Amino acid sequence: MTKSIVIPLVVGILSFCAGILYGFDSGIKNYAALESILTGHISTGYAKKLTSPNEDNIDATKGYLEFQIDNGLDSYIWYKESGNKLLSKISLSEHLEQYEVSVIQLAKYRANNPETDISKFLEKESAIKSYKETLHKRKSLIKQLAGAE
């Protein structure tokens, strides 16, 4: 009698856990695929701007790429503070293989090409405060990693 209860219960729990992991993994892959499509779409506009070498087009493209560099550094900071390391090892192991090397390259680039402080363009005090906090974290990370190999 006990086996007839325990076996289905164990099978049910294992199936539930496998379903959660499968759903999580599928969700990550779906998000990455959709994000790549949108990023590719945005990139087509900037690629077109590079075909006509006027100063405004080049500045717009450079600005977009600079934003992506800062976003990469900010994402690294977020991942170190809040990312789920265990689930990343399970579902994103291929991303983890190069992320330290990648962020060091981002930091070296940013150390040699400092960003412009844009806080003067922000209107709300809360936005300025948030931006300055993020900028401080980013600069600390750059200082820490720019000399790393």
Rosetta blueprint (number, residue, H / E / L):
1 M L
2 T H
3 K H
4 S H
5 I H
6 V H
7 I H
8 P H
9 L H
10 V H
11 V H
12 G H
13 I H
14 L H
15 S H
16 F H
17 C H
18 A H
19 G H
20 I H
21 L H
22 Y H
23 G H
24 F H
25 D H
26 S H
27 G H
28 I H
29 K H
30 N H
31 Y H
32 A H
33 A H
34 L H
35 E H
36 S H
37 I H
38 L H
39 T H
40 G H
41 H H
42 I H
43 S H
44 T H
45 G H
46 Y H
47 A H
48 K H
49 K H
50 L H
51 T H
52 S L
53 P L
54 N L
55 E H
56 D H
57 N H
58 I H
59 D H
60 A H
61 T H
62 K H
63 G H
64 Y H
65 L H
66 E H
67 F H
68 Q H
69 I H
70 D H
71 N H
72 G H
73 L H
74 D H
75 S H
76 Y H
77 I H
78 W H
79 Y H
80 K H
81 E H
82 S H
83 G L
84 N L
85 K H
86 L H
87 L H
88 S H
89 K H
90 I H
91 S H
92 L L
93 S H
94 E H
95 H H
96 L H
97 E L
98 Q L
99 Y H
100 E H
101 V H
102 S H
103 V H
104 I H
105 Q H
106 L H
107 A H
108 K H
109 Y H
110 R H
111 A H
112 N H
113 N L
114 P L
115 E L
116 T L
117 D L
118 I L
119 S H
120 K H
121 F H
122 L L
123 E L
124 K L
125 E H
126 S H
127 A H
128 I H
129 K H
130 S H
131 Y H
132 K H
133 E H
134 T H
135 L H
136 H H
137 K H
138 R H
139 K H
140 S H
141 L H
142 I H
143 K H
144 Q H
145 L H
146 A L
147 G L
148 A L
149 E L
